[in-house]
Amino acid sequence: NYWTVTEAHRAEIRDWFVEAAARARAAAGPRAADLEIVAVVNGNPFLNDAEQIGSTALGHVPQAWLLDIVRAADSLGIDTYAREPDEPASGSAALSVIDFWIQHYSLGKPVHVLESGFTSILTPHPDAPARLLGRYHARGTEAQQAAYLADL
């Protein structure tokens, strides 16, 4: 995982994405119109990912480096990973995350919610890094998963 907590990382990611998008369009040639480049944001800015994009409180100032990435894309993809501290996943939390990304980063482009659920695999893979356990994928039973998706 590549955390964007420094200006140098942010600039590197932005520059890489903008260049990759331009190269993909050039390589597609006459089929470039069939190509959709999606900038994917990943995480819940209200919990543990706020350090990557600055304050998520009222008055959030969208990050220029991330807006540059979205400008180079055709659409915005959102992986919500919307957990509340006291429950495996929350439909209202997911909608808040989706709304945040749309309001601050979609630039009016089409939006795709790419990941909005959580895993029913209750035991993490033994090789999963300890620092990631519980950070992204909310875990719960299939019944909890079904209730979450109905709520969402």
Summary of the structure (lengths in Angstrom):
residues: 152
radius of gyration: 16.8
end to end distance: 27.6
largest distance: 51.2
contacts: 391
relative contact order: 0.15
helix: 45%
strand: 12%
